[in-house]
Amino acid sequence: MLRALAIAGSFVVAGIPAGTASAAGVCNCCSGEVEELCKAACEAANGAGGACRPAAWYGDAAAIGGDRPLNGFSFKGLDLSDATRQELEALRRWLETQRRATEVRARRTLRDMKRGKASLDEFKASQSEREEAIINYQHGIQAYIAAYRQR
């Protein structure tokens, strides 16, 4: 099973195993430059009113580099109402994978600080990153639950 995780500028993508939606991601529609893959999703999510909300994207995509896709922009206002069950499940699995990776990084930094390999400032930065990622994870899961209940 291939799981490719990525972030690049305004787009986050996760490769999902065959048999489900092939990729899921969250687009940052508020950044100055919206990735080409995100333009349609952002236009659909934000309409002509100029609102600025994140948008879910599903489809085939090559992985783009990066390791902190739950950080950098808020997932608040994410609307998954138009997603199929497969797309919802792909996004949920991606959110869970990213949350676990964030927790691992935070525990590793705490361990390193206790061993004298990381400073207090590095630990504080790690905890701040973790908190932002958990908030975005919660926003994503709330959107997932709301969309799943609509089905």
C-alpha positions in Angstrom: 0.0 0.0 0.0 1.5 3.3 -1.1 0.8 6.3 1.1 2.5 9.5 -0.2 2.1 12.6 1.9 2.9 16.1 0.8 2.6 19.8 1.2 3.6 22.5 -1.3 2.6 26.1 -0.9 -1.2 26.0 -0.9 -1.9 22.3 -1.5 -1.7 19.2 0.6 -2.1 15.7 -1.0 -2.1 12.2 0.2 -1.9 9.1 -2.0 -4.5 6.5 -1.0 -4.3 2.7 -1.8 -6.0 1.4 -5.0 -9.7 0.6 -4.7 -10.5 4.0 -3.0 -10.3 7.6 -4.1 -6.8 7.8 -5.4 -5.8 11.0 -3.6 -7.3 13.4 -1.1 -6.0 16.7 0.1 -6.9 20.1 1.6 -6.3 23.3 -0.5 -5.4 26.6 1.1 -7.6 28.9 -0.9 -6.4 31.9 1.1 -2.8 31.9 -0.1 -1.7 34.4 -2.7 -0.9 31.6 -5.2 -3.4 28.8 -5.4 -2.0 25.6 -6.9 -3.5 24.6 -10.3 -5.0 21.5 -8.9 -6.8 23.5 -6.2 -8.3 26.3 -8.4 -11.6 24.4 -9.2 -12.0 23.2 -5.6 -11.4 26.7 -4.2 -13.8 28.3 -6.6 -16.5 25.8 -5.7 -15.9 26.2 -2.0 -15.7 29.9 -1.9 -17.9 31.0 -4.8 -17.9 34.5 -6.2 -18.3 36.1 -2.8 -14.6 36.1 -2.2 -14.9 34.2 1.0 -11.7 32.4 2.1 -12.2 28.9 3.2 -10.1 25.7 2.8 -11.4 23.2 0.2 -11.1 19.4 -0.1 -9.7 18.1 -3.3 -9.9 14.5 -4.6 -8.4 12.9 -7.7 -5.1 11.7 -9.2 -2.0 13.6 -8.3 1.7 13.1 -7.9 3.1 13.6 -4.4 4.7 16.9 -3.7 7.4 17.2 -1.0 6.7 18.2 2.6 6.1 16.8 6.1 3.7 19.0 8.1 0.5 19.2 6.1 -1.7 19.9 9.1 0.2 23.1 9.8 0.3 26.4 7.9 -3.3 27.3 7.4 -6.6 26.8 9.2 -9.0 23.9 8.2 -11.9 25.8 9.9 -14.8 26.1 7.5 -13.8 23.0 5.5 -16.9 21.8 3.6 -17.1 18.1 2.6 -20.8 18.0 1.8 -20.2 17.2 -1.9 -17.8 14.3 -1.2 -18.6 10.7 -1.8 -18.2 8.1 0.9 -14.9 6.9 -0.6 -13.6 10.5 -0.7 -14.7 11.1 2.9 -12.9 7.9 4.0 -9.7 8.8 2.1 -9.7 12.2 3.8 -10.3 10.7 7.2 -7.5 8.2 6.8 -5.2 11.1 5.7 -6.2 13.2 8.7 -5.5 10.3 11.1 -2.1 9.5 9.5 -1.0 13.1 9.8 -2.2 13.4 13.4 -0.2 10.4 14.4 2.9 11.7 12.6 2.5 15.0 14.5 2.3 13.2 17.8 5.4 11.1 17.0 7.4 14.3 16.2 6.2 15.9 19.5 7.2 12.9 21.6 10.5 12.6 19.8 11.3 16.3 20.6 10.3 15.8 24.3 12.6 12.7 24.5 15.4 14.6 22.9 15.0 17.5 25.3 15.1 15.2 28.3 18.4 13.7 26.9 19.9 17.1 26.3 19.7 16.8 22.5 17.0 19.5 22.0 16.6 22.9 23.7 13.6 24.2 25.5 12.9 26.5 22.6 12.8 23.5 20.2 10.5 21.7 22.6 8.2 24.8 22.8 8.1 25.1 19.0 7.3 21.4 18.7 4.4 21.8 21.1 3.1 24.8 19.3 3.2 23.0 16.0 1.4 20.0 17.6 -1.3 22.2 19.0 -1.9 23.8 15.6 -2.0 20.4 13.9 -4.5 19.0 16.5 -6.8 21.9 16.0 -6.8 21.4 12.2 -7.3 17.7 12.7 -10.3 18.4 14.9 -11.7 20.8 12.3 -11.2 18.2 9.6 -12.8 15.4 11.6 -15.8 17.7 12.5 -16.3 18.4 8.8 -16.0 14.6 8.0 -18.6 13.7 10.7 -21.0 16.4 9.5 -20.7 15.2 5.9 -21.0 11.5 6.8 -24.2 12.2 8.8 -25.7 13.8 5.7 -25.4 10.6 3.8 
